[in-house]
Amino acid sequence: MAPTSPIMNIMMKAAEKAGRSLIRDFGEVEQLQVSRKGPGDFVTAADKRAEEIIFEELKAARPSYSFLMEEGGVVEGTDTDNKWIIDPLDGTHNFMHGIPHWCISIALETNGRIEAALVFDPVKHEMFRAERSNGAYLGRNRLRVSNRQDMEMSTIAFGGAQLDPVKQAVYIKELNAVSSLAPMARRFGAAALDLCYVAAGRFDGYWERGIHPWDVAAGILILKESGGFVTTIDNQDNPVYSRNIVSGNNDIHDKVKKILKETAK
């Protein structure tokens, strides 16, 4: 097991503290205050509290760093080379409905590259983490992607049912194309965990459109450090900011991407 660095210890402390707050709220999910941000996009009081906790912990430890947060947006620090990218509650819809599949995601971007990443599932108490060139871990165990090559035997995760009719049509077309070859396709509703599950070999691939940097920044590094592949569907340079992503082990990534590209023709 690779030792945790000082920066990772800071991230773990912040995630665990926010996780305790979220677990308390999750236990009283029926009493949660829910406000509507936009069509199909909800945010809870628990979400905001968790982000405040993470922000305060990271700010105290690294006062000069900048932030990109789902709820709080951009907070420019005096150090613009280092930026925390935070999703305090990925899987909000699951959380609101009492479904125990959601997480906290924290990534540190330095000079445009993700250098440290953490995804914490407080319900299952699973802490996925990675630092560039030092591998990816779940607890003490090194993560490795699966070696499955057969689409029919693979579990492919996906996301992105959207209200926009044009985007919805693309989503349905892609899902039909992939699931015709991989009938065990699954939608779990938490992008950060989907990426980590690919890293752990639980899923063999994952794709989604309409995502944000805070959804995937941490998961991308964790997956890459586990030997996985992450690119954009539409060939943009940086999958963190591309709003679309396809990933998996080498074989499944290539096969799913080929299907998605052919579907777009």
N, C-alpha and C positions, 0 to 999 in steps of 0.2 A: 504494500500500500504506500502510495506517495504521500509524504507528509503535507499537511495543509499549510499554505503560506499565510503570512499575516493578513493579506488582502482577502483570502478565502475565509479566514477566521472571522473577519469583520462581516462578510456577507452571510455566513452561517448564523452568526449571532443575531443579525437583523431579521433574517428569515424566520428563525425560531421564535423570536419575540412577536413578530407579526402573526405567525402561525398560531400561537396561543390565543391571541385575540380573535382570530377567525374561527378557531375551534369553539370558543365560547359562543360566538354568534351562530355558528352552524347548529349548535345544540338547541337554539331557540329560533330556528329558521322561520317559523310561522309568525314571529313577532318582528321580523326585520322590516326596517323602513326601506321602501323601494321607490326610487325616482326614475322617471323615464328620460333617457338621454336622446333617443331617436328611435326610428322604426326598428323593432327587434333588438334594440341594444339597451340593456338595463344596467343600472349601477346601484349598488346597495350601500347603506351606511357603513356596513362592515368593510366593504371594499375601500372606502375613503379612509377609515380609521387605520386599516392595515398599511395603506400607502404612507400615511403620516408617520407611523411608527418606523417604517423602513427609511423614509427620508431623514427623520431625526437621527436615527442610529448611524447611517452612512455619512450624514453631514457632520456629525460630531467627530467621527473617525477621520474623515478626509474633507475638511472644511472648504477647500478650494475647488473641488471637483464639480463638474456640471451634471445636470440630470435631464433625462427624457422619460416622462412618466405617463401612464395611460390617463390618469385623472388630472394630474397637476401640470401636464404639458412640459415645456422646456423651461428649465431654470439654469441660467448661465452662471457659472462660477468664474473665478479668476483664472482657473486652469481649464481652458477649453479643449486641451488635448485629451483629457480624461473625462469620460462621461458614463454615468450610471444609466442603464436602460432597465426600467422597472415595470413589471405587471404585478400588482399586489394581489390580484385574484383572477387567474386565468381559468375560465370555466364558470363564469358568474351564473349563467343560466342553470347549470347543474347545481350549484350552491343554493340558489333560490328555491329549487324544487327538492332539496334534501338528498340529492344524488351525490354520493361520496367520491366524486372524481373531479378535483379542482386542485390548483396549486399556486404557489408564489414563484415568480421568475425574476431573477436579478442577473444582469450581465454588466461587465465593465468593458467599455470600448476605449482603446487608447490609439490615438492617431488613425482612426478609421478601421481598426481591427479589434474584434472581440478577443480579449486576452484571458478573461476569467468568467465563469458561468456557473450558475446554481439554479436548480429547479427543486422546490421543496413541496412534497405532498404531505401536509400535516395529518390527514386522516389515517393514511397508511404508514406515516412516519418514514417516508422514503426521501432521502436527500441525494439527488443526482448532482454531480459537480464535475467541473473540468477546468484545467488551465492549459493554455496553449503549449503544445509539445510535451505535456506531462501526462497524457492519458485522461480517460474519463472513468468515474467511479460512482457506484451506488453503495454508500456506506464504505466498507472496507474492500468491496469486490470490484475488480476491474471490469469495465463494460466492453463487450464485443458485439458487433452486429451479427445477425444470423448469416448462415451460408446457404439459405434456400434459394433455389433458382427457378423452381416450377411455380408459375403464377397460380395454377389451380390449387396448390397446397399452401400458398402464401396468404397471410393476413395483411391487407392493405388498408391503412387508415386514411380518412379524408375529412374534409370540412368545407363549409362555405355556402350552405343554402341561404340565398339572399333574396330580399323582397323585390329588387329590381327585376322586371320581367326579362330583360335581355340577359342579365347575369344569371338569372335562374335557368334560362334555357341552355346556356353554356354548361352550367353545373350539371344539369340532368343529362345532357349529351355526353359529358365526360364520365359521369358515374355509370351510365349504361355501357359505355365502351370498356371501361376498366373491369366492371363487375361481370361482364360477359366472359372474361378470361380469368378473373379472380373472384369467384363467387363469395368468398369470405371477407369481402370489404366491410369495413366497420366505421361508424362515425361516433366518436366518444365526446367531442365537444370541448376539448382543452388542447390547443395546439402545442403548448410547451411540453405537456406530458406525452402527446403523440410522438414528438421528436425523441424524447427520452426513452419511450417504449421501443422505438426503432433501434436506438443505441443499445438497449438491453437485449435485443433479439426477440422481444415479445411481439412486435410488429415487424414486418419485412419491408414496408415502404409506407410513405405518407405523402399526400399532396393537398394543396389548398390554395384558393384564390381569395383576395380581399382581406388578407391579414395585415397586421401592423408590426413595426419593429419590436415592440415590447412583447408581442406574442411569440416571437421566434428567435430573438437575439441569443438568449442563453442556450436554448435547445440546439441551435445550429452548431455551436462549438462543442457541446457535449456529444452530439452525433458524429461530428468530424473526428473528434478525439477517440471515438470508439471504432473507427475504421469505416464509417459510413460516408455516403456521398450526398451532398446537398447542392442543388442548383435552382435556377429559376425556370419556370415553364417556358417563358417567352424570351429567354436569353439576355436578360439584363445582367449587369456585371455583379451586383451585390445582392444576394438573396435576402439579407436582413432588411433592406429598404425597397425591395422590388414589388411588394404586395402580392407576390405569388411564389410558390415554392413546390419543388418535388424532391423527394429524398428516399433513401433506402440503402440496402447493401448494393454492391456494384451491379449485380445482375438485375435485381428488381428495380433499382433506380432507372437504369437504362431502358428497361422494358416499359415501365409506366410512363416515362417521359416520351418515348416513341409513340405510345398510344395517344397521349394528350396532344402531341404535335400533329399527328394524323387526324385527330378529331377536329382540330382547329382549321383544317384546310377547307 
